[in-house]
């Protein structure tokens, strides 16, 4: 149950949840600040890795160590999110990110930073962000009514994609203009601003006495295991993360070696992907059916993979940016739909743990990033992206065959402990 109710005079629209829920407006603001810092950090560390070592494999290794904490930490993070005040968890995690970025900035300024220091830093920052991302997603349902959840999830996704436009677009020219050290300092300041904004979020203590730690840890997994629908959604979250998303970690290689661009060009590439993601998020926010249809989930996922393939083989920069925009658009619809469908079918008492398993799929990104870097070292970045993406598309097709519910217009009702029931009038599995 949400902590706030909309005013009776509120009219539905794309920005509906921002208009009527003050707490959600605060969460949206801190999401924008945090993700702006995060995407600047992604660009700067990727570029710094290439400058320090001149190795595509090391760029992939930086991506691997930045993402692997999500695989290691996400499940225990979900237990913490359901047992502790979510606002407190968010504040502590964000403060940890500030500290890591500040230390890297100081070491780079003093000339102390070595390649292995960068590996340690991205691992620590990734560990802290493993708490930030699922906490934010779980808080969306705390701050809005269930009838507005699809709109709020899509707007939250927009809040994550706006910085994908602004952050890299600023970071690329800043690296060339004021240097990597000053750009990292700005990253730390943005993250610090997010901490200050998050302070105004409402507290959310646990709603019941927690179960024993081990039982609490396994409860979320048990809920997923009993639901073929949730299993299908998580499989579709895992496949593109592990096999398609590694293209983002190879963008520095594409920018410099394939398209002949510098750090500013890298920023433009990342920004155009973010702009596509922003447009996709607003499309879902305005058209509720986009975020609640398993069919649209499958179609947008296929479109995402095809756009990434086209980008990998684009010979000129303007064409590459066009396909990056389309990839961002399709991936945003896919991720918003996946997140919405999960949130609509999970009870709040296990929401943090189920969403932590969803985040666990994000932790699979390093498992694709490392081989992508190795293949790129041997045969080039386009070949690496093509091999992994084609494999992903084949597996998505097999998943759609294995789980018929993914081909339905709306999911069938589920009546399992820990799962909410949801059924539209007249909706059937084969609709």
C-alpha positions in Angstrom: 0.0 0.0 0.0 1.4 3.4 -1.0 2.0 6.1 1.6 0.3 8.8 -0.5 -3.0 9.0 -2.4 -3.6 11.2 -5.4 -5.9 14.2 -5.2 -9.3 13.7 -6.7 -8.7 16.5 -9.2 -5.7 14.9 -10.7 -6.0 14.1 -14.4 -4.1 11.1 -15.9 -1.3 11.9 -18.3 2.4 11.2 -19.0 3.6 13.1 -15.9 0.7 12.0 -13.7 2.7 10.4 -10.9 5.0 13.4 -10.8 2.1 15.8 -10.4 0.2 14.0 -7.7 2.8 12.3 -5.5 5.3 14.6 -3.7 7.4 11.7 -2.4 7.8 10.3 -6.0 8.9 13.8 -7.2 11.7 13.6 -4.6 12.7 10.1 -5.7 12.6 11.2 -9.4 14.9 14.1 -8.6 17.5 12.1 -6.8 17.3 9.4 -9.5 18.2 12.0 -12.1 21.2 13.3 -10.0 22.5 9.8 -9.2 22.2 8.5 -12.7 23.9 11.6 -14.2 26.8 10.9 -12.0 26.7 7.2 -12.8 26.8 7.7 -16.5 29.6 10.2 -16.3 31.5 7.7 -14.2 30.9 5.0 -16.8 32.2 7.2 -19.6 35.2 8.5 -17.7 36.3 5.1 -16.3 36.0 3.5 -19.7 38.0 6.2 -21.4 40.5 6.3 -18.5 41.0 2.5 -18.8 41.7 2.9 -22.5 44.2 5.7 -21.9 46.0 3.9 -19.1 46.4 0.6 -21.0 45.5 1.0 -24.6 43.7 -2.4 -24.3 40.1 -3.2 -25.3 40.4 -6.2 -23.0 41.2 -4.0 -20.0 38.2 -1.8 -20.9 36.1 -5.0 -20.8 37.8 -5.9 -17.5 36.8 -2.6 -16.0 33.2 -3.2 -17.1 33.4 -6.7 -15.6 34.5 -5.6 -12.2 32.1 -2.7 -12.1 29.2 -5.0 -12.8 30.1 -8.2 -11.0 29.1 -6.9 -7.6 25.5 -6.9 -8.8 25.8 -10.7 -9.3 27.4 -11.1 -5.8 25.6 -8.6 -3.7 22.1 -8.3 -5.1 20.4 -11.2 -3.2 21.6 -10.1 0.2 20.8 -6.5 -0.7 17.2 -7.5 -1.3 17.0 -8.9 2.2 18.4 -5.7 3.6 15.9 -3.6 1.6 12.9 -5.6 3.0 14.2 -5.5 6.6 15.6 -2.0 7.0 14.3 1.5 6.3 14.8 1.9 2.5 15.6 5.6 2.8 18.5 4.8 5.2 19.8 2.1 2.8 19.7 4.5 -0.1 21.5 7.3 1.8 24.4 5.0 3.0 24.9 3.4 -0.4 25.0 6.8 -2.2 27.4 8.2 0.4 29.7 5.2 -0.3 29.7 6.0 -4.0 30.6 9.7 -3.2 33.6 8.5 -1.2 34.9 6.1 -3.9 34.7 8.7 -6.6 36.4 11.3 -4.4 39.3 9.0 -3.6 39.8 8.2 -7.3 39.7 11.9 -8.1 42.3 12.7 -5.4 44.6 9.8 -6.6 44.4 10.9 -10.2 45.1 14.5 -9.3 48.2 13.5 -7.2 49.4 11.2 -10.0 49.1 8.1 -7.8 46.4 6.3 -9.8 47.5 3.0 -11.4 45.5 0.6 -13.5 44.8 -1.8 -10.6 43.5 1.2 -8.5 40.8 1.8 -11.1 39.8 -1.9 -11.0 39.4 -1.7 -7.2 37.4 1.6 -7.5 34.9 0.4 -10.0 34.3 -2.8 -8.0 33.6 -0.8 -4.8 31.4 1.7 -6.6 29.5 -1.2 -8.2 29.0 -2.8 -4.8 27.4 0.4 -3.5 25.2 0.8 -6.6 24.0 -2.8 -6.1 22.1 -1.4 -3.2 21.1 1.9 -4.8 19.3 0.5 -7.9 17.0 -2.1 -6.3 16.2 0.3 -3.4 15.0 2.9 -5.8 12.9 0.5 -7.8 11.3 -0.9 -4.6 10.6 2.6 -3.3 8.5 3.4 -6.4 5.7 1.1 -5.1 6.0 2.7 -1.7 5.3 6.2 -3.0 2.4 5.7 -5.5 -0.9 3.8 -5.7 -0.9 0.5 -7.5 -3.2 1.8 -10.2 -0.5 4.4 -11.1 2.5 1.9 -10.9 2.9 1.5 -14.6 3.1 5.2 -15.1 5.5 5.7 -12.2 7.8 2.8 -13.3 8.0 4.4 -16.8 8.7 7.8 -15.3 11.4 6.3 -13.1 12.9 4.8 -16.2 12.8 8.2 -17.8 14.6 9.6 -14.8 17.3 7.0 -15.4 17.5 7.8 -19.1 17.6 11.6 -18.9 21.1 11.4 -17.4 22.1 9.0 -20.1 21.6 11.9 -22.4 23.0 14.7 -20.2 25.7 12.8 -18.4 27.7 11.5 -21.4 27.0 14.6 -23.5 28.6 16.7 -20.8 31.3 14.2 -19.8 32.8 13.7 -23.2 33.5 17.4 -23.9 34.4 18.0 -20.3 37.1 15.3 -20.5 38.5 17.1 -23.5 38.1 20.6 -22.1 38.9 20.5 -18.4 40.4 17.0 -18.1 39.5 13.7 -16.5 40.3 14.8 -13.0 37.9 17.8 -13.0 35.2 15.7 -14.7 35.5 13.1 -11.9 35.2 15.8 -9.3 31.9 16.9 -10.9 30.7 13.2 -10.7 31.3 13.3 -7.0 29.5 16.6 -6.6 26.4 15.2 -8.5 26.4 12.2 -6.3 26.6 14.3 -3.2 23.7 16.4 -4.4 21.7 13.2 -4.8 22.4 12.3 -1.1 21.1 15.7 -0.1 17.9 15.3 -2.1 17.4 11.7 -0.8 17.4 13.1 2.7 13.9 14.4 2.1 12.4 11.0 1.1 9.9 9.6 3.6 11.1 6.9 5.9 9.8 3.4 5.2 10.3 1.1 8.2 9.5 -2.6 7.7 5.7 -3.3 7.8 6.0 -6.5 9.9 8.4 -8.2 12.2 11.0 -9.8 9.8 11.4 -13.5 9.6 14.7 -15.1 10.5 17.5 -14.0 8.2 17.9 -17.3 6.3 14.1 -17.8 5.8 13.9 -14.2 4.7 16.7 -14.7 2.2 15.1 -17.8 0.6 11.5 -16.5 0.6 11.9 -14.3 -2.4 13.5 -17.2 -4.4 10.7 -19.5 -3.4 8.1 -17.0 -4.7 9.9 -16.9 -8.1 10.3 -20.6 -8.3 6.6 -21.2 -7.9 5.7 -18.7 -10.6 6.4 -19.7 -14.2 5.4 -16.1 -15.2 8.1 -14.5 -13.0 10.6 -17.0 -14.2 9.9 -16.1 -17.8 10.3 -12.4 -17.1 13.6 -12.9 -15.3 14.9 -15.1 -18.1 14.1 -12.2 -20.5 15.9 -9.8 -18.2 19.0 -12.0 -18.0 19.6 -12.8 -21.7 20.0 -9.3 -23.2 21.9 -8.1 -20.1 24.5 -10.8 -20.5 24.6 -11.0 -24.3 23.5 -7.7 -25.8 24.3 -5.0 -23.2 28.1 -5.6 -23.4 28.1 -3.3 -26.4 27.9 -0.3 -24.1 31.2 -1.2 -22.4 32.8 -1.4 -25.9 31.6 2.0 -26.9 35.1 3.6 -26.2 36.5 1.1 -28.6 33.9 1.8 -31.3 34.4 5.5 -30.8 38.1 5.5 -31.2 39.0 2.5 -33.4 35.9 2.0 -35.6 34.5 5.5 -36.1 37.6 7.7 -35.5 36.0 9.8 -32.7 37.5 11.1 -29.5 36.1 11.5 -26.0 33.6 14.1 -27.2 32.4 11.7 -29.9 32.0 9.0 -27.3 29.9 11.3 -25.3 27.6 11.9 -28.3 27.3 8.1 -28.9 26.3 7.5 -25.3 23.9 10.5 -25.3 22.1 9.4 -28.4 21.5 6.0 -26.8 20.2 7.7 -23.7 17.9 10.0 -25.8 16.4 7.0 -27.4 15.9 5.5 -24.0 14.2 8.7 -22.8 11.8 8.7 -25.7 11.0 5.0 -25.1 10.3 5.6 -21.4 7.9 8.5 -22.1 6.2 6.3 -24.7 5.5 3.7 -22.0 4.5 6.4 -19.5 1.9 7.8 -22.0 0.6 4.4 -23.3 -0.1 2.2 -20.3 -0.6 -0.9 -22.5 3.1 -0.8 -23.6 4.3 -1.4 -20.1 1.8 -4.2 -19.3 2.0 -6.4 -22.4 4.3 -9.5 -22.6 3.9 -9.4 -26.3 5.4 -5.9 -26.4 8.2 -7.1 -24.2 9.2 -9.7 -26.8 8.9 -7.3 -29.7 10.9 -4.5 -28.1 13.6 -7.0 -27.1 13.9 -8.3 -30.7 14.0 -4.7 -32.0 16.8 -3.9 -29.4 19.0 -6.7 -30.6 18.5 -5.9 -34.3 19.4 -2.2 -33.7 22.6 -3.1 -31.8 23.6 -5.4 -34.7 23.0 -2.6 -37.2 25.1 -0.2 -35.0 28.0 -2.7 -34.8 28.3 -2.6 -38.6 27.7 1.1 -39.3 30.6 2.5 -41.3 30.0 6.1 -40.5 29.3 8.0 -37.3 25.9 9.6 -38.1 24.5 6.2 -39.0 25.9 4.6 -35.9 24.2 7.3 -33.7 20.9 6.6 -35.5 21.0 2.9 -34.6 22.1 3.7 -31.1 19.0 5.9 -30.7 16.8 3.1 -31.9 18.6 0.6 -29.6 18.0 3.0 -26.7 14.3 3.4 -27.6 13.6 -0.3 -27.9 15.6 -1.3 -24.8 13.8 1.3 -22.7 10.4 -0.1 -23.7 11.7 -3.6 -23.0 13.1 -2.7 -19.5 10.1 -0.6 -18.5 7.7 -3.4 -19.5 9.8 -6.0 -17.7 10.0 -4.0 -14.5 6.3 -3.0 -14.6 5.1 -6.6 -15.1 7.3 -7.8 -12.2 6.1 -5.0 -9.9 2.5 -5.6 -10.7 2.6 -9.3 -9.7 4.6 -9.2 -6.5 3.5 -8.4 -2.9 5.3 -5.6 -1.2 6.5 -7.8 1.6 8.8 -9.6 -0.8 9.2 -6.9 -3.3 12.8 -6.0 -2.4 13.9 -9.6 -2.6 12.2 -10.2 -5.9 13.6 -7.0 -7.4 17.0 -7.9 -6.1 16.8 -11.1 -8.2 15.9 -8.8 -11.1 19.0 -6.8 -10.3 20.9 -10.1 -10.1 20.3 -10.4 -13.9 22.1 -7.0 -14.3 25.0 -8.7 -12.6 25.3 -11.0 -15.5 26.5 -8.1 -17.7 30.2 -8.7 -16.7 29.9 -12.4 -17.8 29.3 -11.0 -21.3 31.6 -8.0 -21.0 34.7 -10.1 -20.3 34.4 -12.4 -23.4 33.2 -9.4 -25.5 36.5 -7.7 -24.6 38.5 -10.8 -25.4 36.8 -11.3 -28.8 37.2 -7.6 -29.6 40.9 -7.9 -28.8 41.3 -10.8 -31.3 38.8 -10.0 -34.1 37.4 -6.5 -33.4 34.5 -5.0 -31.6 31.9 -5.5 -34.4 32.5 -9.2 -34.5 32.3 -9.5 -30.7 29.0 -7.6 -30.6 27.6 -9.6 -33.5 28.4 -13.0 -32.1 26.8 -12.3 -28.7 23.8 -10.5 -30.0 22.9 -13.2 -32.5 23.2 -15.8 -29.8 20.9 -13.7 -27.6 18.2 -13.3 -30.2 18.2 -17.1 -30.8 17.7 -17.7 -27.1 14.9 -15.1 -26.8 13.1 -17.0 -29.5 13.5 -20.3 -27.7 12.3 -18.6 -24.4 9.1 -17.3 -26.1 8.4 -20.9 -27.3 9.2 -22.4 -23.9 6.9 -19.9 -22.0 3.6 -19.5 -23.9 2.5 -16.9 -21.3 4.9 -14.4 -23.0 2.9 -14.5 -26.1 -0.3 -13.5 -24.3 -1.7 -9.9 -24.4 -2.0 -10.0 -20.6 -0.6 -12.5 -18.1 -2.9 -15.1 -16.6 -4.0 -14.5 -12.9 -1.7 -16.1 -10.3 -2.8 -17.2 -6.9 0.5 -18.0 -5.1 1.5 -16.8 -1.6 3.6 -13.6 -2.1 2.1 -12.9 -5.5 -0.6 -10.4 -6.2 -3.5 -11.4 -8.4 -4.3 -9.2 -11.3 -6.9 -9.8 -14.0 -8.5 -7.5 -16.6 -12.1 -8.1 -17.4 -12.3 -10.6 -20.2 -8.6 -11.1 -20.3 -7.5 -14.7 -21.0 -4.2 -16.4 -21.5 -4.6 -16.6 -25.2 -5.8 -13.0 -25.7 
